[in-house]
């Protein structure tokens, strides 16, 4: 039978819940095992907030530490993110280009009374290309 109190790490799946302490209110909150496991198995699918029982709301994970090790939750889960490649983007490149081209053309048409639609579409194309370039560098 596995040890339910063994600490989780970004390289191993946890076997049980973990308790963290919110640095601002000093209260402990137990993170359920499925939450810890989910955050380690799919670290890109979660945001930077965790639920604090005493504050009765979500707090930044950088304000929290694991009770057993004292390690900051943000550092712990950021390390998990670097160990797992991000999932492929679900938004296609064509859509990233099409939307700014269409919007640029529409704005150019309305702004200039019909004569600036081409320039607006070109501006949208340039903006879309910049976004694609930034996405290829890993920015989301």
C-alpha positions in Angstrom: 0.0 0.0 0.0 1.5 3.4 -1.0 2.4 6.0 1.6 -0.4 8.6 1.5 1.8 11.3 3.1 4.7 11.1 0.6 5.5 14.5 -0.8 4.9 15.2 -4.5 7.6 16.4 -6.8 7.4 17.6 -10.4 9.1 14.3 -11.5 6.9 11.9 -9.6 3.2 11.6 -9.3 1.8 12.2 -5.8 0.0 9.5 -3.9 -2.1 11.7 -1.6 -3.2 15.2 -0.8 -0.8 17.9 0.1 -1.2 20.7 2.6 0.0 24.2 1.8 0.1 27.4 3.9 -1.0 30.8 2.5 1.8 33.2 3.6 -0.6 36.1 4.1 -3.1 34.5 6.4 -0.9 31.7 7.7 -3.7 29.1 7.4 -3.2 25.6 6.0 -5.3 24.3 3.2 -5.3 20.8 1.9 -4.9 20.4 -1.9 -6.7 17.2 -2.9 -4.6 14.5 -4.5 -6.4 14.7 -7.8 -5.6 18.5 -8.0 -1.9 17.9 -7.3 -1.7 15.0 -9.7 -3.6 17.0 -12.4 -1.3 20.0 -12.0 1.7 17.7 -12.4 0.4 15.7 -15.3 -0.9 18.7 -17.2 0.8 21.8 -15.7 -0.1 24.0 -18.7 -3.8 23.4 -18.1 -4.0 25.3 -14.8 -3.8 28.9 -13.9 -1.7 30.6 -11.2 -4.3 30.5 -8.5 -5.1 28.1 -5.6 -8.0 28.0 -3.2 -7.3 29.2 0.4 -9.7 27.7 3.0 -9.3 30.6 5.5 -9.5 33.4 2.9 -12.5 31.5 1.3 -11.2 32.4 -2.2 -8.5 32.0 -4.7 -5.0 33.4 -4.0 -1.9 33.6 -6.1 0.1 30.4 -5.7 3.3 32.4 -5.3 1.9 33.4 -1.9 1.8 29.8 -0.7 4.3 27.2 0.5 4.0 23.4 1.0 3.7 22.8 4.7 6.0 19.8 4.7 8.9 21.2 2.7 8.4 25.0 2.8 8.8 25.1 -1.0 6.9 27.9 -2.8 4.0 26.5 -4.8 4.7 28.8 -7.8 8.3 27.5 -8.0 7.2 23.9 -7.6 4.6 24.0 -10.3 6.7 26.2 -12.6 9.4 23.5 -12.4 6.7 21.0 -13.4 5.8 23.2 -16.4 9.4 23.3 -17.7 9.5 19.4 -17.5 6.4 19.0 -19.8 6.2 20.5 -23.3 3.2 22.8 -23.8 0.3 21.2 -25.7 0.0 22.2 -29.4 -2.0 25.2 -30.0 -5.6 24.6 -31.0 -5.9 27.9 -32.9 -4.8 27.5 -36.5 -2.3 29.8 -38.2 -4.9 30.6 -40.9 -7.3 31.9 -38.3 -4.5 34.0 -36.6 -3.9 35.6 -40.0 -7.5 35.8 -41.2 -9.0 37.6 -38.2 -6.7 40.6 -38.2 -6.9 40.9 -42.1 -10.7 40.9 -42.0 -10.8 43.3 -39.1 -8.2 45.6 -40.6 -10.0 45.7 -43.9 -13.3 46.5 -42.2 -11.8 49.2 -40.1 -10.0 50.7 -43.1 -13.2 50.6 -45.1 -15.2 52.3 -42.4 -12.5 54.8 -41.4 -11.8 56.1 -45.0 -15.2 55.7 -46.6 -14.3 52.6 -48.6 -10.9 53.6 -50.0 -8.7 52.4 -47.1 -9.9 48.8 -47.0 -6.7 47.4 -48.7 -4.4 49.3 -46.4 -6.4 48.1 -43.4 -6.1 44.5 -44.6 -2.4 44.9 -45.2 -2.0 46.3 -41.7 -4.0 43.3 -40.4 -1.7 40.9 -42.3 1.4 42.5 -40.7 -0.2 42.3 -37.3 -1.1 38.7 -37.8 2.4 37.8 -39.0 3.8 39.4 -35.8 1.5 37.4 -33.7 2.5 34.2 -35.5 6.1 35.0 -35.1 5.7 35.6 -31.3 3.8 32.3 -31.0 6.6 30.4 -32.8 8.9 31.8 -30.1 6.7 30.2 -27.5 4.8 33.3 -26.3 1.1 32.7 -25.8 
